Amino acid sequence: MMGRRIHLAADAQHRSDIFVCDG
């Protein structure tokens, strides 16, 4: 999950849903 979170972090800038799903 950690490795994936880093990749999603970049998209998080324009994807708030990622943070919500990641918790």
Secondary structure, DSSP 8 states (H G I E B T S, - for coil): -HHHHHHHHHHHTT-HHHHHHH-
